[in-house]
């Protein structure tokens, strides 16, 4: 026995691979509701799809929600105060270490001087010791005075300490390490991965960095003047400064560097104003110390000329407690800007084809494999539907093909029949017979005029029973046994759909439109010799062709339920046919409130006696021509019930009071059951 294990979706399951038919069926409901392929497909992309095993293709709305959630997680986790705070603390530790070192040297010198007071062989030793002690104290006092009067800002401190002669070796080493880390962070802030090309930030390597900056500015200036800089030559010489995946063109290099600068500015703008100024002064001090300040200013100016920074940077309201270094803060800015970029790409989806502009690799980095796979599947929707022949492109717009129309009708039909099966709906009796239908259980002796649907085995058995066993078997007319069959009446139908404003409340028109699509599909596939016309009516009535039905929308606040004009037009259409069964199926939610007179529609509510009189008169003309009007009423009131009683008495049709949800159940069962009767056995 095969066993299956089921679990709730938690984001770790594989995203199911959607088939063309499943995709078109999912699109069908959106098309019926909204009537435009582009907008229906966009809505489908936005809300996502559910698979057969609780798997899911996440929609754009879900991806956007997850991006927002991820953004909030980052903002609530980290604290940008630590970028400057940690460097301030490290610099303070260096200064304090130097103070302790100075004091230690003074203490050691004093102890040495005391020992020198003991008589020695050399009489000049005490005097030399006193001189050394005096000189040491002078240097110590000078250094302590410098440390006491360091500038308040970190940039000033770094500038001062850069020319300061440390007395403590460990403090000197720690300060050199601080400067190297600062150089690395600043270089990486402008040139990502630049520090990997300068492992120890030596003077020689910083010299190479300055040469690269000079060459880059020269190349950018040449481009500004309309020239064609030799980008390959530049990269051959300085490519190591741009990491393992260097830019392939000057434009790409400009774009990358502009991104880094906007990330630096976002980091600065996300800090409190005081800390922002501290970091700016620190970076300026470092660049000035290395003689790179003017070159970096020129670079920023050149980059902004090619790609203005307006709108690129943004500040972020961090609320967390976790400390970050400057390097980590820059990576955080990059991640947040990429995240915001993806949000903008999703939010400004101009057309369904522009979903391909969203980068699945970036989605994967931020949200994971499942989100990226969902996006990749969405990016294939148009291609899948085109390959299946359901849609086609007409310029910038998508259109349904005839095959797509048939699929929509089939989906509507299957939805309604599935509902009927679940509800166990009944059938109605047939009054008029027609041509041959489907074979059913049971056989009968052939009679003249019966369809010749021969049951071969029983016919042979009849012959053998009559003639006895032997060959050849002799068959005559009395041996013929035929299948029983169902008779189908040929029918011409006009489906009248009310398009007045009230029909669009509570989804009434959507339900009616879905039934019309299903009925059209039923007739085309099961009763191809039948004819179906579609008439919509509100202020006026008009015929529409079935291919246009999914795109039919309501008549923007047009008042009037002109059944009178609808019956007139339907009677004209049915008059073209001489079949025994001609009917009007009307779907509405109210009594007539308009009528046609001299080609002009007149509206009045409550309904005028003239409107009711002309509508009932037209129903009587339909009855005189053998046209039955069956009405499906989606609302119920005293006045509606009274009018429908008059209508059915005059026309001899039927009225069904139902709801939008059950409209298809009643209408289609009535149509199908009125197509059949069993041929009586003899």
PATISE-435809 format. One line per 4 residues: number of its first residue (from 0); for each residue x, y, z of C-alpha. Coordinates in pm, 1 decimal. Last residue first. Layout:
BEGIN
NUM> X/Y/Z  ...
This chain:
BEGIN
681> -4114.1/-168.9/-2775.8  -3868.6/41.3/-2583.1  -3941.9/411.7/-2541.2  -3672.9/646.0/-2668.0
677> -3534.0/833.1/-2368.4  -3567.8/1210.1/-2362.7  -3301.5/1477.1/-2376.7  -3236.3/1842.5/-2455.0
673> -3454.5/1982.1/-2177.8  -3228.2/1810.7/-1926.4  -2924.3/1989.0/-2064.2  -3075.8/2339.7/-2063.3
669> -3239.5/2304.2/-1721.1  -2925.0/2158.0/-1571.7  -2732.6/2446.4/-1722.1  -2954.5/2722.5/-1584.1
665> -3015.1/2580.3/-1239.5  -2658.5/2503.2/-1139.5  -2514.8/2803.2/-1321.1  -2726.8/3047.8/-1120.1
661> -2648.7/2885.4/-785.9  -2379.3/3127.8/-666.2  -2547.3/3433.9/-817.4  -2868.3/3346.7/-630.0
657> -3198.5/3190.4/-741.3  -3558.5/3273.7/-816.8  -3642.0/3065.3/-1121.8  -3907.8/3182.4/-1365.6
653> -4078.7/2970.6/-1625.9  -4230.8/3028.3/-1966.9  -4598.8/3034.3/-2061.1  -4553.2/3377.5/-2226.8
649> -4850.6/3567.6/-2083.2  -4871.7/3385.3/-1749.1  -4491.8/3380.1/-1719.5  -4466.0/3757.3/-1762.7
645> -4752.7/3836.3/-1526.0  -4601.7/3619.1/-1252.4  -4265.6/3782.5/-1320.0  -4415.2/4126.8/-1263.4
641> -4566.5/4023.4/-928.3  -4243.4/3865.2/-808.8  -4045.9/4176.6/-901.4  -4293.1/4401.5/-720.6
637> -4289.2/4191.1/-400.6  -3912.1/4157.5/-396.6  -3657.6/3897.4/-496.9  -3311.7/3910.2/-645.5
633> -3114.0/3702.0/-890.9  -3411.0/3616.2/-1115.7  -3347.1/3350.6/-1377.0  -3611.6/3391.7/-1645.3
629> -3729.1/3145.8/-1908.1  -3893.1/3311.3/-2210.4  -4044.3/3068.5/-2463.2  -4057.1/3161.8/-2831.3
625> -4345.4/3003.5/-3022.2  -4411.8/3307.2/-3243.1  -4722.6/3399.1/-3045.2  -4523.1/3357.6/-2723.6
621> -4261.4/3609.4/-2844.7  -4540.1/3853.2/-2935.3  -4676.4/3813.8/-2579.2  -4333.4/3894.8/-2433.4
617> -4327.9/4210.2/-2649.1  -4665.1/4311.3/-2505.0  -4536.8/4242.9/-2153.6  -4247.9/4484.6/-2209.7
613> -4471.4/4747.2/-2372.2  -4719.8/4744.7/-2079.5  -4452.0/4743.9/-1807.9  -4274.9/5042.3/-1962.9
609> -4603.8/5232.8/-2015.8  -4713.3/5164.2/-1655.7  -4394.4/5344.5/-1544.2  -4132.3/5153.4/-1348.8
605> -4033.6/5308.8/-1014.9  -3809.6/5437.9/-1157.5  -3830.3/5579.4/-1508.1  -3612.0/5542.0/-1815.9
601> -3704.0/5607.6/-2180.2  -3480.7/5462.4/-2450.3  -3510.6/5617.2/-2797.2  -3570.7/5429.6/-3122.9
597> -3922.0/5565.5/-3163.6  -4005.2/5421.8/-2819.7  -3782.5/5175.6/-2638.6  -3853.3/5084.4/-2277.1
593> -3688.9/5139.5/-1939.2  -3737.5/5028.8/-1576.5  -3807.5/4659.4/-1631.0  -3818.6/4452.0/-1308.2
589> -3502.3/4348.9/-1129.5  -3209.5/4111.2/-1088.9  -3166.4/3971.9/-1438.9  -3069.1/3660.0/-1633.3
585> -3296.6/3597.1/-1932.0  -3301.4/3269.8/-2120.9  -3492.4/3324.9/-2445.7  -3612.1/3016.0/-2629.3
581> -3662.6/2854.4/-2965.0  -3733.7/2485.3/-2982.3  -3914.7/2381.3/-3301.0  -3633.1/2501.7/-3526.0
577> -3730.0/2759.5/-3790.9  -3444.7/3005.0/-3737.7  -3396.9/3366.9/-3852.1  -3685.7/3473.8/-3626.3
573> -3469.3/3388.8/-3326.6  -3250.4/3693.3/-3393.1  -3548.9/3926.8/-3439.2  -3716.2/3790.0/-3124.7
569> -3395.5/3849.9/-2928.2  -3378.4/4211.4/-3045.6  -3737.8/4280.7/-2943.9  -3704.3/4093.8/-2612.0
565> -3396.0/4299.6/-2521.8  -3562.5/4626.9/-2626.2  -3850.9/4557.9/-2387.0  -3617.9/4421.7/-2119.2
561> -3464.6/4769.8/-2088.3  -3326.6/4771.1/-1734.6  -3222.7/5134.5/-1698.7  -2948.4/5344.1/-1544.8
557> -2599.5/5361.7/-1690.5  -2350.3/5370.1/-1399.3  -2056.5/5256.9/-1609.6  -2209.7/5013.9/-1858.7
553> -2071.6/4687.7/-1719.3  -1789.3/4493.7/-1874.3  -1758.6/4259.2/-2167.9  -1404.4/4126.0/-2210.1
549> -1487.5/3763.3/-2139.1  -1789.0/3792.7/-2377.2  -1601.8/3920.9/-2680.2  -1535.8/3576.8/-2831.2
545> -1909.5/3498.4/-2778.6  -2032.4/3770.1/-3012.6  -2233.2/4054.8/-2863.8  -2590.3/4156.7/-2947.0
541> -2721.9/4485.2/-2820.1  -2995.1/4607.5/-2584.3  -3039.5/4966.4/-2468.0  -3037.5/5135.5/-2125.4
537> -2930.2/4799.2/-1980.8  -2917.0/4497.6/-2208.2  -2679.0/4228.1/-2318.6  -2769.8/3980.1/-2591.6
533> -2580.3/3658.0/-2659.2  -2697.2/3424.0/-2933.2  -2670.0/3046.3/-2913.8  -2739.1/2801.9/-3195.1
529> -2768.8/2424.8/-3171.3  -2608.1/2188.2/-3423.9  -2287.3/2175.8/-3216.6  -2468.2/2030.0/-2914.1
525> -2197.1/1883.3/-2690.1  -1885.6/2090.6/-2766.5  -2021.7/2418.9/-2906.5  -2339.5/2407.3/-2696.8
521> -2157.6/2333.6/-2370.9  -1889.8/2595.6/-2439.0  -2151.6/2865.9/-2502.0  -2338.1/2756.6/-2188.9
517> -2016.8/2776.8/-1987.0  -1930.5/3120.9/-2120.8  -2284.1/3243.7/-2049.6  -2265.7/3092.7/-1699.4
513> -1943.6/3280.8/-1631.0  -2101.2/3603.8/-1754.6  -2398.4/3558.2/-1521.3  -2170.7/3497.1/-1221.5
509> -1961.7/3804.2/-1307.3  -2281.3/4004.7/-1354.7  -2407.7/3916.7/-1008.1  -2080.5/3981.2/-824.2
505> -2241.0/4126.3/-508.7  -2335.6/4449.3/-690.3  -2254.7/4454.9/-1057.4  -2609.3/4365.6/-1157.8
501> -2737.5/4685.0/-990.1  -2565.5/4899.1/-1254.0  -2755.6/4751.1/-1548.0  -2590.5/4482.6/-1759.2
497> -2878.0/4228.9/-1762.9  -2776.2/3929.3/-1968.3  -3011.9/3784.1/-2232.2  -2913.3/3437.4/-2354.3
493> -3081.7/3379.2/-2688.8  -3133.9/3014.2/-2767.9  -3195.7/2804.6/-3077.8  -3256.6/2438.2/-2999.9
489> -3234.3/2106.8/-3177.9  -3402.2/1849.8/-2956.8  -3194.7/1556.3/-2853.8  -3325.6/1203.9/-2845.1
485> -3150.5/960.4/-2617.4  -3063.5/619.3/-2744.5  -3166.5/255.4/-2712.5  -2925.9/29.8/-2889.2
481> -3048.5/-183.3/-3176.1  -3132.2/-551.1/-3219.2  -3187.0/-675.2/-3575.7  -3301.2/-1036.5/-3593.1
477> -3641.4/-961.2/-3751.7  -3463.1/-793.8/-4045.4  -3287.0/-1111.5/-4154.0  -2959.3/-1275.6/-4059.9
473> -2825.8/-1609.4/-4185.2  -2515.8/-1732.5/-4006.9  -2286.2/-1913.2/-4249.5  -2242.6/-2136.3/-4071.1
469> -2414.4/-2344.8/-3811.6  -2599.1/-2329.3/-3480.5  -2976.3/-2283.0/-3503.5  -3175.2/-2064.1/-3739.3
465> -3386.0/-1860.3/-3488.6  -3157.2/-1881.0/-3189.5  -2855.2/-1825.6/-3412.1  -3016.4/-1516.0/-3571.9
461> -3113.3/-1366.6/-3235.2  -2759.3/-1434.2/-3104.0  -2613.1/-1257.0/-3407.8  -2831.7/-948.3/-3344.9
457> -2741.9/-958.7/-2974.3  -2368.7/-950.1/-3054.3  -2398.6/-681.6/-3324.2  -2597.1/-418.3/-3132.4
453> -2687.7/-203.8/-3434.3  -2742.0/170.7/-3397.2  -2973.2/208.6/-3699.7  -3171.1/506.3/-3567.5
449> -3532.8/390.5/-3544.7  -3761.3/480.3/-3834.4  -3880.6/124.9/-3897.8  -3849.3/-75.4/-3583.7
445> -3540.0/-257.6/-3454.0  -3589.9/-478.7/-3152.6  -3461.4/-310.2/-2838.3  -3138.9/-249.3/-2646.1
441> -3038.3/-123.0/-2298.4  -2789.8/131.4/-2151.6  -2755.1/460.3/-2339.4  -2627.4/569.1/-2684.0
437> -2604.8/946.9/-2719.4  -2843.0/1157.1/-2925.6  -3054.3/1115.6/-3237.6  -3265.1/1407.8/-3355.5
433> -3553.3/1592.8/-3189.7  -3823.2/1564.6/-2930.3  -4041.2/1826.8/-2764.2  -4167.1/1845.5/-2405.1
429> -3859.6/1743.1/-2208.4  -3883.4/1703.7/-1831.6  -3658.8/1889.6/-1585.1  -3359.0/1764.3/-1388.9
425> -3233.9/1768.6/-1028.3  -2923.8/1909.5/-862.8  -2700.9/1687.6/-650.0  -2511.6/1968.3/-475.9
421> -2165.3/1824.4/-533.7  -2249.3/1720.9/-887.5  -2394.2/2063.4/-956.1  -2080.0/2235.4/-826.8
417> -1858.7/2019.3/-1048.1  -2092.1/2095.3/-1337.8  -2046.9/2468.3/-1278.2  -1668.4/2455.4/-1252.4
413> -1642.9/2221.6/-1552.2  -1848.7/2459.0/-1767.8  -1648.2/2765.4/-1665.8  -1323.3/2579.7/-1738.0
409> -1453.0/2460.6/-2076.4  -1560.9/2813.0/-2167.5  -1218.3/2950.0/-2074.2  -1047.4/2674.2/-2272.9
405> -1260.7/2748.4/-2578.2  -1164.7/3116.6/-2560.6  -797.7/3024.1/-2537.7  -830.3/2809.6/-2846.5
401> -994.6/3099.1/-3028.8  -687.8/3307.9/-2933.4  -695.8/3552.7/-2643.9  -504.9/3877.7/-2680.1
397> -192.8/4025.5/-2523.3  -97.6/4389.3/-2575.4  223.0/4569.3/-2673.6  180.1/4496.6/-3043.6
393> -77.3/4221.2/-3071.6  72.5/3927.6/-2886.1  -102.7/3592.5/-2882.8  -280.5/3388.7/-2617.5
389> -399.9/3030.1/-2571.2  -178.4/2868.5/-2835.3  0.6/2641.3/-2585.6  333.2/2801.2/-2675.4
385> 181.9/3147.0/-2621.4  48.6/3051.3/-2277.6  386.4/2908.1/-2174.7  579.9/3210.8/-2306.0
381> 350.3/3452.7/-2124.9  380.0/3266.4/-1794.7  758.4/3210.6/-1811.1  858.7/3509.8/-1593.3
377> 606.2/3389.8/-1335.5  795.7/3059.1/-1316.7  1124.6/3238.6/-1260.1  965.6/3449.9/-984.7
373> 841.0/3141.3/-800.8  1187.2/2985.3/-829.3  1348.5/3296.8/-680.9  1104.4/3294.3/-388.3
369> 1170.6/2925.9/-316.3  1549.3/2967.8/-343.0  1583.7/3234.4/-74.7  1447.5/3575.6/18.0
365> 1747.6/3812.5/-0.6  2005.8/3631.4/-213.8  1737.7/3446.7/-414.3  1553.1/3769.4/-496.1
361> 1883.2/3916.6/-616.9  1935.9/3608.3/-833.8  1578.3/3634.3/-966.0  1644.6/3985.5/-1107.1
357> 1317.8/4159.7/-1193.6  1322.4/4280.3/-1555.7  1131.8/3969.6/-1665.8  827.8/4102.6/-1480.0
353> 825.6/4369.7/-1752.3  623.1/4135.7/-1975.9  317.6/4173.4/-1751.7  322.3/4546.7/-1807.7
349> 415.1/4854.0/-1605.3  532.2/4669.0/-1294.5  617.8/4972.5/-1082.1  578.4/4796.1/-747.9
345> 784.7/4491.0/-837.2  1081.3/4689.3/-966.5  1046.1/4937.0/-676.9  1052.0/4658.0/-420.6
341> 1354.0/4505.4/-594.9  1537.1/4838.1/-571.6  1447.8/4868.0/-202.7  1604.1/4526.4/-140.6
337> 1912.3/4618.7/-341.5  1938.1/4940.2/-138.6  1898.6/4746.5/185.9  2163.6/4490.7/89.2
333> 2411.1/4757.4/-19.9  2350.9/4957.1/297.6  2411.6/4645.7/509.0  2735.9/4578.0/322.7
329> 2841.8/4935.5/399.6  2747.7/4889.6/765.8  2953.0/4569.5/780.7  3259.9/4754.0/652.5
325> 3200.1/5042.4/895.8  3168.2/4797.3/1182.2  2834.2/4680.8/1315.4  2688.1/4653.2/1664.9
321> 2364.3/4466.1/1735.2  2115.0/4671.8/1936.0  1836.3/4745.6/1688.5  1629.5/5050.0/1588.1
317> 1768.7/5156.6/1250.2  1570.0/5424.4/1066.8  1723.5/5410.2/715.6  1833.7/5705.9/505.6
313> 1803.8/5704.0/129.9  2038.0/5736.1/-164.4  1947.8/5696.4/-530.6  1678.9/5964.6/-557.5
309> 1916.0/6229.5/-686.4  2257.8/6076.5/-740.8  2306.1/6212.3/-1090.6  2475.5/5950.2/-1311.3
305> 2731.1/6084.3/-1558.5  2796.5/6422.2/-1392.8  2761.8/6266.3/-1046.8  3049.3/6034.0/-1127.2
301> 3275.2/6318.6/-1236.9  3207.3/6523.4/-921.0  3265.6/6224.1/-691.9  3594.3/6150.8/-871.6
297> 3710.4/6512.5/-836.6  3642.6/6500.8/-462.7  3835.3/6172.9/-440.5  4133.9/6323.1/-623.3
293> 4126.6/6635.0/-401.4  4135.0/6430.7/-80.3  4393.0/6173.2/-188.0  4711.2/6307.1/-24.7
289> 4732.2/6011.0/213.4  4688.7/6230.7/522.1  4415.4/6427.2/346.0  4223.8/6107.6/269.8
285> 4252.5/5993.9/632.9  4149.3/6330.9/770.5  3852.8/6354.7/535.1  3738.7/6007.5/642.5
281> 3760.4/6101.5/1012.0  3585.8/6434.5/959.0  3301.5/6261.5/775.7  3275.5/6001.3/1051.5
277> 3248.9/6265.2/1324.9  3000.7/6469.6/1122.3  2776.0/6165.5/1083.5  2811.0/6091.8/1454.1
273> 2675.1/6434.0/1542.6  2392.0/6417.2/1289.9  2267.2/6080.9/1412.0  2347.1/5811.4/1155.9
269> 2123.4/5697.1/868.7  2242.2/5987.7/650.6  2602.9/5867.1/672.2  2511.9/5509.4/580.2
265> 2296.6/5633.0/293.5  2586.1/5853.2/177.4  2822.4/5556.1/171.7  2560.8/5346.6/-10.7
261> 2519.5/5625.6/-268.1  2896.5/5625.4/-315.1  2903.5/5249.8/-364.6  2621.7/5263.1/-619.9
257> 2795.2/5541.9/-811.0  3104.2/5322.9/-816.6  2912.6/5031.7/-962.8  2736.8/5244.7/-1225.3
253> 3059.4/5414.0/-1331.4  3231.1/5076.2/-1366.7  2939.5/4942.1/-1570.5  2958.7/5243.7/-1800.5
249> 3335.0/5195.9/-1835.4  3281.2/4839.7/-1949.1  3321.7/4480.0/-1832.9  3334.9/4557.1/-1460.4
245> 3563.6/4334.9/-1247.3  3433.7/4012.5/-1090.5  3721.5/3895.7/-869.0  3772.3/4240.4/-715.3
241> 3795.7/4590.0/-859.0  4143.0/4704.6/-743.5  4308.2/4414.7/-928.7  4192.7/4565.6/-1260.5
237> 4442.4/4852.3/-1234.2  4684.3/4800.5/-1523.1  4488.7/4574.9/-1754.8  4171.7/4756.9/-1646.8
233> 4301.9/5094.5/-1764.6  4428.2/4953.1/-2093.1  4091.0/4791.9/-2151.8  3904.6/5115.4/-2078.3
229> 4092.3/5312.1/-2344.2  3883.9/5629.0/-2326.9  3657.1/5722.1/-2618.9  3624.0/6100.5/-2634.7
225> 3315.5/6317.6/-2594.1  3457.9/6567.4/-2343.4  3288.9/6384.6/-2055.0  3452.0/6059.6/-2169.4
221> 3796.4/6222.2/-2152.5  3712.5/6354.2/-1805.6  3616.3/6003.9/-1695.9  3943.7/5858.9/-1827.5
217> 4151.9/6129.1/-1655.1  3962.1/6072.5/-1332.6  4032.1/5699.8/-1355.4  4401.8/5752.4/-1432.5
213> 4444.5/5983.5/-1129.5  4253.4/5745.1/-904.7  4464.8/5450.8/-1022.0  4784.5/5647.8/-958.9
209> 4660.2/5730.7/-609.7  4597.1/5361.5/-540.6  4943.0/5273.0/-668.1  5090.3/5522.6/-418.7
205> 4877.0/5364.4/-146.3  5039.0/5032.6/-239.6  5387.8/5179.4/-209.5  5307.4/5349.7/120.0
201> 5185.9/5012.4/257.4  4816.4/4940.2/301.1  4896.8/4590.0/427.9  4691.4/4373.7/192.5
197> 4639.1/4626.9/-82.7  4462.5/4441.8/-369.5  4217.7/4291.2/-121.4  4159.4/4642.5/9.8
193> 4000.3/4741.4/-321.2  3722.5/4483.1/-269.9  3454.0/4749.1/-328.1  3606.4/5075.1/-445.4
189> 3448.1/5373.7/-268.5  3360.8/5219.6/68.7  3633.4/4961.9/15.4  3893.6/5238.7/14.0
185> 3741.8/5396.5/325.1  3724.6/5065.3/512.8  4080.0/4965.4/419.8  4219.8/5307.2/508.7
181> 4041.0/5295.2/844.4  4169.0/4945.2/912.4  4521.5/5059.6/824.3  4487.5/5367.3/1046.6
177> 4368.9/5158.7/1343.4  4655.4/4911.9/1287.7  4900.7/5203.1/1295.6  4733.5/5328.3/1614.5
173> 4766.4/4985.0/1778.2  5134.2/4967.1/1685.0  5200.5/5311.7/1834.7  5004.1/5224.3/2148.9
169> 5207.2/4903.8/2186.7  5535.1/5093.2/2146.4  5454.9/5357.8/2410.8  5640.4/5686.3/2361.6
165> 5442.9/5779.2/2052.7  5573.7/6063.9/1840.7  5263.1/6248.7/1712.6  5237.9/6335.6/1343.7
161> 4948.2/6091.5/1277.6  4816.4/6159.7/1628.7  4720.0/6514.6/1536.0  4550.6/6418.0/1208.7
157> 4371.7/6127.9/1377.5  4249.7/6349.0/1663.5  4129.5/6614.4/1421.0  3927.9/6357.4/1228.4
153> 3790.0/6215.9/1553.1  3648.6/6549.3/1660.3  3731.8/6708.2/1997.6  4082.0/6819.0/1893.0
149> 4362.0/6678.4/2115.6  4460.2/6913.1/2398.6  4527.3/6668.2/2679.2  4709.7/6432.4/2442.7
145> 4934.5/6715.5/2322.7  5002.9/6823.2/2684.0  5082.5/6464.7/2772.3  5327.3/6456.0/2485.1
141> 5500.1/6778.8/2595.3  5507.6/6666.1/2957.8  5660.7/6333.1/2858.3  5920.8/6493.3/2635.2
137> 6021.6/6738.9/2911.3  6020.4/6463.7/3172.9  6249.8/6252.9/2958.7  6489.2/6543.7/2912.5
133> 6506.0/6604.7/3290.0  6559.1/6237.7/3362.5  6836.1/6220.3/3105.6  7002.2/6525.8/3257.0
129> 6970.6/6386.2/3610.0  7123.4/6057.4/3499.5  7415.7/6236.2/3342.6  7473.4/6431.2/3671.2
125> 7454.0/6111.4/3877.8  7707.0/5939.9/3644.8  7977.7/6207.0/3655.5  8160.7/6058.6/3961.7
121> 8234.3/5729.4/3784.9  8309.6/5462.5/4044.2  7959.0/5485.5/4174.5  7811.3/5608.7/4496.6
117> 7438.8/5520.0/4526.4  7235.2/5810.6/4387.1  7199.2/5617.1/4053.3  6950.6/5382.8/4215.2
113> 6720.8/5673.9/4272.2  6754.6/5775.2/3907.4  6657.6/5424.3/3786.5  6344.4/5435.0/3998.2
109> 6264.2/5775.6/3852.4  6319.8/5648.2/3497.1  6090.3/5345.3/3552.0  5816.5/5571.8/3686.1
105> 5855.4/5812.4/3395.0  5843.4/5525.5/3145.6  5528.6/5385.3/3309.1  5362.0/5724.2/3307.8
101> 5429.7/5760.5/2937.3  5295.6/5411.0/2871.2  4984.1/5477.6/3074.3  4918.7/5791.5/2872.1
97> 4986.6/5603.0/2546.2  4741.3/5330.1/2647.8  4486.3/5598.5/2728.2  4530.3/5752.1/2381.6
93> 4502.0/5412.5/2212.1  4193.5/5320.7/2417.8  4031.9/5652.3/2320.7  4093.8/5573.6/1954.1
89> 3933.3/5231.0/1996.5  3637.2/5382.1/2181.3  3583.7/5641.8/1910.6  3609.6/5371.4/1644.5
85> 3348.9/5161.2/1826.3  3114.7/5459.1/1865.1  3148.5/5567.3/1501.9  3010.5/5247.8/1348.2
81> 2836.1/5154.1/1677.7  2569.7/5421.2/1638.8  2456.3/5224.3/1334.5  2257.5/4977.5/1548.3
77> 2133.8/4656.2/1385.7  1842.3/4414.9/1437.4  1526.0/4622.6/1400.9  1633.6/4771.4/1067.0
73> 1739.4/4432.6/932.2  1416.0/4260.6/1033.4  1210.7/4549.2/893.7  1371.8/4508.3/552.6
69> 1308.4/4133.7/560.4  940.4/4196.2/633.6  913.4/4447.3/352.0  1079.2/4200.2/115.0
65> 843.6/3926.8/237.1  539.1/4145.2/168.1  671.8/4229.5/-177.7  726.4/3862.1/-253.6
61> 372.3/3789.2/-135.0  225.5/4065.2/-351.0  435.5/3943.7/-644.5  280.0/3599.5/-619.5
57> 433.4/3290.6/-462.7  398.9/2976.1/-670.2  270.7/2733.6/-411.7  280.7/2373.6/-304.3
53> -17.3/2242.6/-111.0  10.0/1917.8/-307.9  -199.8/2027.3/-608.4  -43.6/2374.7/-644.8
49> -169.4/2715.4/-530.0  -99.2/3012.3/-754.3  18.9/3369.2/-694.9  -175.9/3688.3/-606.9
45> 23.4/3945.1/-804.5  106.5/3726.3/-1101.7  -260.8/3636.5/-1141.2  -352.4/4004.6/-1112.9
41> -104.2/4087.3/-1390.5  -242.3/3805.5/-1604.0  -594.9/3943.8/-1565.3  -474.9/4299.5/-1637.4
37> -300.4/4192.7/-1958.3  -574.7/3954.8/-2073.6  -859.1/4200.8/-2014.1  -1210.0/4102.9/-1899.9
33> -1175.4/4166.2/-1527.2  -1383.1/3900.8/-1353.1  -1411.9/3653.3/-1639.7  -1045.6/3706.4/-1722.5
29> -938.9/3649.0/-1361.7  -1138.4/3325.9/-1350.0  -982.1/3206.4/-1675.3  -621.6/3282.5/-1573.5
25> -618.4/2991.1/-1329.7  -751.5/2764.8/-1604.7  -485.3/2895.6/-1843.0  -208.7/2823.5/-1591.2
21> -338.4/2475.5/-1519.7  -351.7/2403.2/-1894.5  3.2/2527.8/-1953.4  144.3/2319.5/-1667.2
17> 280.8/2468.7/-1345.2  602.6/2341.9/-1193.2  552.2/2312.8/-819.8  774.8/2513.7/-587.0
13> 976.9/2271.2/-377.9  906.8/2272.2/-7.4  1107.0/2492.4/232.6  865.6/2785.2/254.5
9> 667.5/2642.1/547.0  372.0/2489.2/363.1  183.7/2258.2/601.2  274.1/1890.3/580.0
5> 146.2/1580.1/405.2  283.6/1226.4/406.7  166.3/980.0/145.0  138.6/603.3/178.6
1> 136.5/342.6/-97.7  0.0/0.0/0.0
